[in-house]
Amino acid sequence: MKAAVFVVPGGPEVLELMEVEDPQAGPGQVRVRVQAAGVQPYDLAIRAGWIPPGVEAVFPRIPGNEFAGVVDQVGPGVAGITGAEVGAEVMGFTRLTAYAEYVVVPADQITPKPAGMPWEVAGGFPAAVMTPHIALRELGVGHGDTVLVHAAAGGVGTVAVQLAREWGATVVGTASEANHDYLRSLGVIPVTYGEGLVERVRAVAPGGVDAVLDGAGGDALTASLELVEDPARIITLVEHAGAAELGVRTTPDKRSADRLAEAARLYEEGRLRLHVRGTFPLERAADAHREVATGHGRGKAVLLVG
């Protein structure tokens, strides 16, 4: 099969299209013929050399931790699991290996794709919804909280602000000026990045900020430390290597098909939307990484594979 692979960590240019051995579904697993795979900061960190806890440092490596496609092979012990039969259209998650024509995952890491959801949306949906769902629950966000979301117009940010509002929070979101009207349409109070961010946030949230979900890193994360009394109520999605030193948290791996199915129901009910800002063929995975690295795009970047 064809896959976007890197042999040594580095910049986007290390990603190349290669032919690798087709994976085979083992006991309790399914193989999915990938139609689309989302691209997110997690993938960029891995490509740059970050090794997630519990992942073996083996190269060459195929990034990608979310996908949508069609089940084409079922391993022993899977028969009878709803949505895991050959021909089923599904969305799913993994840690690596989704930037490929086929991906193999445990059968409990997929859920049916809503019939009306386009493939490009489905490919970027699992991480875009589960990452903020987990993070906001970990932060204890609920009714009466004021939450600051950095990179609020991005793929994960867009979902985070919708979930936080669904759960009763007031949301302040950082974004470039061009995305402020978009954030207002989601019920968010927008503020711009850059010097004076702390003062701008305090001006629109005079009662203070209770929690921060950071999708930008850098100066935005530094500003968050001034705005939140307890750094344990800050989760960063991008500064994986420096989080512990700053005393902030990263998102624990508590993904589940149930979380994904819950978000899919919200999508079907029209209560959750996901914007795809750009699609790229698999051979242009490096360009997709460059696009995500700009940090200012609206919605998700997605690889079209099938």
Secondary structure, DSSP 8 states (H G I E B T S, - for coil): -EEEEBSS--SGGG-EEEE-------TTEEEEEEEEEEE-HHHHHHHTT---TT----SSB----EEEEEEEEE-TT-TT-TT-STT-EEEEE-SS--SBSEEEEEGGGEEE--TTS-HHHHHHHHHHHHHHHHHHHHTT--TT-EEEEETTTBHHHHHHHHHHHHTT-EEEEE--GGGHHHHHHTT-EEE--STTHHHHHHHH-TT---EEEESS-THHHHHHHHH-S-GGGEEESS-TTTHHHHT-B-------HHHHHHHHHHHHTTS----EEEEEEGGGHHHHHHHHHTS--SBEEEEE--
